[in-house]
């Protein structure tokens, strides 16, 4: 009888490192979610780094992982891997691919940035409205679990992920940083600026589309990952 593969959990100053066995990404995901659900009180509201070893994860699979972790109330701190496909996919989502290991004095500091070197990430679970008294600018990165309403204004110094409907004015980045991106689950008529440049959206862009906005060399690229095809019954 085959044994169920195990994962290991170890605490660090920046969060928790979970090392997954060498199995498929789908099996790694299922194993991870089962552990998070079985120890909900321990993990909920915390940060986890995942060491997936040589298992390949593509962008679509990482998108699903982010959604699953959001459902569990867990923030993804970093993804560690020896798979170049996984590292490339994580980089496209601006996810760190290294951490400072407290127990590894041989690890050179310049090769593995410390937590203080990483941009601050704000995790916000609410809607952004046009209330003039509500603060709408955030230092570092922003992960918003909610909607940006029409006439609202939202900005951050670095990347923005909106897990909801995006309307209003949304700006990410304060300079020409090639790693700054905007991710939107449901486009709802928003106007975007990336690194101070107004974003030109594709013509006839449908509401409900999932977008990734990024800088490629000197150009702003808008990737339409999916488009809404069915109305809400």
PAFI-719573 format. One record per residue (C-alpha): x, y, z; residue number from 1. Coordinates in steps of 0.001 Angstrom, whole numbers, plus 500000, padded with zeros to 6 digits. Layout:
% PAFI-719573
+--------+--------+--------+-----+
:   east :  north :     up : pos :
+--------+--------+--------+-----+
:      X :      Y :      Z : NUM :
...
+--------+--------+--------+-----+
This chain:
% PAFI-719573
+--------+--------+--------+-----+
:   east :  north :     up : pos :
+--------+--------+--------+-----+
: 500000 : 500000 : 500000 :   1 :
: 501429 : 503392 : 499006 :   2 :
: 501923 : 505945 : 501765 :   3 :
: 500457 : 509450 : 501658 :   4 :
: 503260 : 511956 : 500922 :   5 :
: 504054 : 514338 : 503752 :   6 :
: 504767 : 518044 : 503878 :   7 :
: 506885 : 519836 : 506452 :   8 :
: 506117 : 523111 : 508220 :   9 :
: 508734 : 525384 : 509774 :  10 :
: 508367 : 528850 : 511264 :  11 :
: 510546 : 531812 : 510318 :  12 :
: 510545 : 535462 : 511287 :  13 :
: 508691 : 536405 : 508107 :  14 :
: 506107 : 533638 : 508247 :  15 :
: 505849 : 529882 : 507769 :  16 :
: 507758 : 527787 : 505231 :  17 :
: 505866 : 524759 : 503921 :  18 :
: 507950 : 522234 : 501998 :  19 :
: 505885 : 520041 : 499688 :  20 :
: 506847 : 516553 : 498458 :  21 :
: 507915 : 515895 : 494876 :  22 :
: 504498 : 515181 : 493349 :  23 :
: 502374 : 516902 : 490684 :  24 :
: 501290 : 520496 : 491248 :  25 :
: 497661 : 519373 : 491540 :  26 :
: 498553 : 516858 : 494250 :  27 :
: 500725 : 519481 : 495996 :  28 :
: 497816 : 521919 : 495964 :  29 :
: 495373 : 519356 : 497408 :  30 :
: 497848 : 518346 : 500119 :  31 :
: 498456 : 521994 : 501035 :  32 :
: 494787 : 522964 : 501237 :  33 :
: 493975 : 519926 : 503383 :  34 :
: 496693 : 520960 : 505853 :  35 :
: 495527 : 524585 : 505931 :  36 :
: 491947 : 523499 : 506586 :  37 :
: 492939 : 520991 : 509259 :  38 :
: 494908 : 523684 : 511152 :  39 :
: 492792 : 526703 : 510305 :  40 :
: 493414 : 528511 : 513582 :  41 :
: 497175 : 528261 : 513114 :  42 :
: 497386 : 529390 : 509474 :  43 :
: 494448 : 531819 : 509041 :  44 :
: 495620 : 535406 : 508628 :  45 :
: 499265 : 534355 : 508314 :  46 :
: 501932 : 534313 : 505630 :  47 :
: 503281 : 531149 : 504036 :  48 :
: 506199 : 530453 : 501730 :  49 :
: 505949 : 527312 : 499593 :  50 :
: 508901 : 525171 : 498564 :  51 :
: 507543 : 523123 : 495657 :  52 :
: 510906 : 521572 : 494738 :  53 :
: 511257 : 520581 : 491084 :  54 :
: 507501 : 520537 : 490426 :  55 :
: 506446 : 522815 : 487571 :  56 :
: 503651 : 525358 : 488178 :  57 :
: 502410 : 527578 : 485327 :  58 :
: 500673 : 530953 : 485598 :  59 :
: 497171 : 529489 : 485428 :  60 :
: 497917 : 527097 : 488280 :  61 :
: 499417 : 529889 : 490394 :  62 :
: 496316 : 532014 : 489746 :  63 :
: 494151 : 529192 : 491107 :  64 :
: 496512 : 528772 : 494058 :  65 :
: 496181 : 532469 : 494948 :  66 :
: 492404 : 532159 : 494829 :  67 :
: 492449 : 529040 : 497024 :  68 :
: 494747 : 530684 : 499579 :  69 :
: 492504 : 533754 : 499609 :  70 :
: 489547 : 531495 : 500411 :  71 :
: 491519 : 530116 : 503362 :  72 :
: 492540 : 533593 : 504569 :  73 :
: 496248 : 532942 : 503964 :  74 :
: 498772 : 535229 : 502233 :  75 :
: 501400 : 533766 : 499886 :  76 :
: 504780 : 535120 : 501018 :  77 :
: 507048 : 533394 : 498453 :  78 :
: 507417 : 530403 : 496147 :  79 :
: 510695 : 528468 : 496221 :  80 :
: 511486 : 526043 : 493418 :  81 :
: 514203 : 524507 : 491253 :  82 :
: 511825 : 524508 : 488265 :  83 :
: 512482 : 527418 : 485910 :  84 :
: 508860 : 527326 : 484716 :  85 :
: 507676 : 527818 : 488293 :  86 :
: 510176 : 530623 : 488925 :  87 :
: 509132 : 532414 : 485728 :  88 :
: 505430 : 532111 : 486563 :  89 :
: 506004 : 533413 : 490100 :  90 :
: 508047 : 536337 : 488779 :  91 :
: 505233 : 537287 : 486413 :  92 :
: 502984 : 537644 : 489478 :  93 :
: 505669 : 539581 : 491368 :  94 :
: 505881 : 536769 : 493944 :  95 :
: 509300 : 536518 : 495672 :  96 :
: 511205 : 533317 : 494887 :  97 :
: 513569 : 533337 : 497861 :  98 :
: 513478 : 533945 : 501611 :  99 :
: 516095 : 534526 : 504284 : 100 :
: 516425 : 531233 : 506194 : 101 :
: 517164 : 531927 : 509854 : 102 :
: 519087 : 528669 : 510313 : 103 :
: 521329 : 528863 : 507246 : 104 :
: 524429 : 530995 : 508048 : 105 :
: 526027 : 529910 : 504779 : 106 :
: 523345 : 531618 : 502707 : 107 :
: 524821 : 534918 : 501454 : 108 :
: 522735 : 537913 : 502429 : 109 :
: 523165 : 539543 : 499035 : 110 :
: 521719 : 536475 : 497268 : 111 :
: 518638 : 536129 : 499491 : 112 :
: 516958 : 539434 : 500366 : 113 :
: 515791 : 539877 : 503929 : 114 :
: 512205 : 540680 : 504797 : 115 :
: 513094 : 544346 : 505175 : 116 :
: 514227 : 544435 : 501550 : 117 :
: 510838 : 543270 : 500270 : 118 :
: 508092 : 545779 : 499495 : 119 :
: 505410 : 546009 : 502141 : 120 :
: 502221 : 544185 : 501190 : 121 :
: 498812 : 545333 : 502444 : 122 :
: 496031 : 542726 : 502597 : 123 :
: 492659 : 544525 : 502521 : 124 :
: 489267 : 542816 : 502634 : 125 :
: 486700 : 545504 : 501857 : 126 :
: 485277 : 547560 : 498994 : 127 :
: 486885 : 550829 : 497929 : 128 :
: 484174 : 553470 : 497597 : 129 :
: 484153 : 557146 : 496628 : 130 :
: 484055 : 558233 : 500278 : 131 :
: 486417 : 561253 : 500389 : 132 :
: 487425 : 560422 : 503970 : 133 :
: 488659 : 556934 : 503080 : 134 :
: 492420 : 556603 : 502477 : 135 :
: 493007 : 555107 : 499066 : 136 :
: 496798 : 555194 : 498685 : 137 :
: 498916 : 552340 : 499998 : 138 :
: 502642 : 551934 : 500463 : 139 :
: 504234 : 548951 : 498709 : 140 :
: 501979 : 546279 : 497210 : 141 :
: 498226 : 545932 : 497653 : 142 :
: 496131 : 542770 : 497622 : 143 :
: 492482 : 543851 : 497660 : 144 :
: 489758 : 541278 : 498307 : 145 :
: 486796 : 543400 : 497290 : 146 :
: 485493 : 545791 : 494635 : 147 :
: 486674 : 549204 : 493493 : 148 :
: 483467 : 551150 : 492979 : 149 :
: 482746 : 553680 : 490229 : 150 :
: 484186 : 557163 : 491001 : 151 :
: 486559 : 555662 : 493595 : 152 :
: 490320 : 556281 : 493404 : 153 :
: 492874 : 553633 : 494368 : 154 :
: 496670 : 553795 : 494160 : 155 :
: 499723 : 551959 : 495482 : 156 :
: 503478 : 552435 : 495234 : 157 :
: 503893 : 548947 : 493748 : 158 :
: 501755 : 546151 : 492255 : 159 :
: 498000 : 545877 : 492839 : 160 :
: 495915 : 542698 : 492822 : 161 :
: 492131 : 543207 : 492861 : 162 :
: 490154 : 540058 : 493655 : 163 :
: 486791 : 541593 : 492738 : 164 :
: 485234 : 544092 : 490315 : 165 :
: 487383 : 547012 : 489177 : 166 :
: 485825 : 550371 : 488313 : 167 :
: 487002 : 553902 : 489124 : 168 :
: 490619 : 555149 : 488835 : 169 :
: 493402 : 552665 : 489650 : 170 :
: 497121 : 553527 : 489656 : 171 :
: 500087 : 551272 : 490438 : 172 :
: 503744 : 552247 : 490616 : 173 :
: 505531 : 555541 : 491112 : 174 :
: 508272 : 555060 : 488500 : 175 :
: 509329 : 552891 : 485592 : 176 :
: 509674 : 549679 : 487607 : 177 :
: 509362 : 546730 : 485192 : 178 :
: 508061 : 544429 : 487943 : 179 :
: 505058 : 546577 : 488860 : 180 :
: 501815 : 545052 : 487563 : 181 :
: 498052 : 545291 : 487978 : 182 :
: 495883 : 542171 : 488227 : 183 :
: 492099 : 542441 : 487998 : 184 :
: 489685 : 539542 : 488417 : 185 :
: 486642 : 541315 : 486893 : 186 :
: 487015 : 544429 : 484746 : 187 :
: 484076 : 546770 : 485374 : 188 :
: 484986 : 549922 : 483459 : 189 :
: 488066 : 551018 : 485414 : 190 :
: 490698 : 553444 : 484130 : 191 :
: 494294 : 552452 : 484833 : 192 :
: 497721 : 554051 : 485210 : 193 :
: 500894 : 551973 : 485446 : 194 :
: 504161 : 553613 : 486509 : 195 :
: 502599 : 557009 : 485850 : 196 :
: 501461 : 556165 : 482295 : 197 :
: 497802 : 555982 : 481301 : 198 :
: 496910 : 552484 : 480090 : 199 :
: 495207 : 552116 : 476724 : 200 :
: 492757 : 549231 : 476959 : 201 :
: 491820 : 546978 : 474044 : 202 :
: 488837 : 548237 : 472016 : 203 :
: 485466 : 546714 : 472889 : 204 :
: 486853 : 545214 : 476098 : 205 :
: 484000 : 543339 : 477764 : 206 :
: 483020 : 543813 : 481388 : 207 :
: 483907 : 540726 : 483397 : 208 :
: 487266 : 540191 : 481680 : 209 :
: 490264 : 539183 : 483800 : 210 :
: 493240 : 541481 : 483140 : 211 :
: 496955 : 541602 : 483747 : 212 :
: 498639 : 544934 : 483014 : 213 :
: 502430 : 545004 : 482873 : 214 :
: 505357 : 546884 : 481385 : 215 :
: 507392 : 545226 : 478631 : 216 :
: 510478 : 547319 : 477861 : 217 :
: 508979 : 550789 : 477318 : 218 :
: 505493 : 549598 : 476398 : 219 :
: 502439 : 548844 : 478543 : 220 :
: 500910 : 545457 : 477712 : 221 :
: 497351 : 544431 : 478611 : 222 :
: 496717 : 540687 : 478751 : 223 :
: 493057 : 539650 : 478616 : 224 :
: 493047 : 536312 : 480430 : 225 :
: 489336 : 535617 : 480030 : 226 :
: 486135 : 537397 : 479078 : 227 :
: 482681 : 537129 : 480552 : 228 :
: 480426 : 535056 : 478320 : 229 :
: 477328 : 534473 : 480441 : 230 :
: 475233 : 536897 : 482405 : 231 :
: 474290 : 536348 : 486029 : 232 :
: 470980 : 534514 : 486224 : 233 :
+--------+--------+--------+-----+
